[in-house]
Amino acid sequence: MRDAEYGSWNRSRWVRGEDINDEQLSFFYTCYHQTIAEHGSFLYLTRKFFETFRQNA
């Protein structure tokens, strides 16, 4: 959750497998990619991984 001063959303919800749309998947992958970059780690999960996970979840 985020405070109003930091963004427009302030609640979370669970979304599973086939209910995850392309926009949500892109947002999640962007967050993953940014976190890896900020911590100097190695990006080993690809966008294809997340797409496959969504289809098989």
Secondary structure, 3 states (H helix, E strand, C coil): CCCCCCCCCCCCCCCCHHHCCHHHHHHHHHHHHHHHHHCCCCCCCCHHHHHHHHHHC
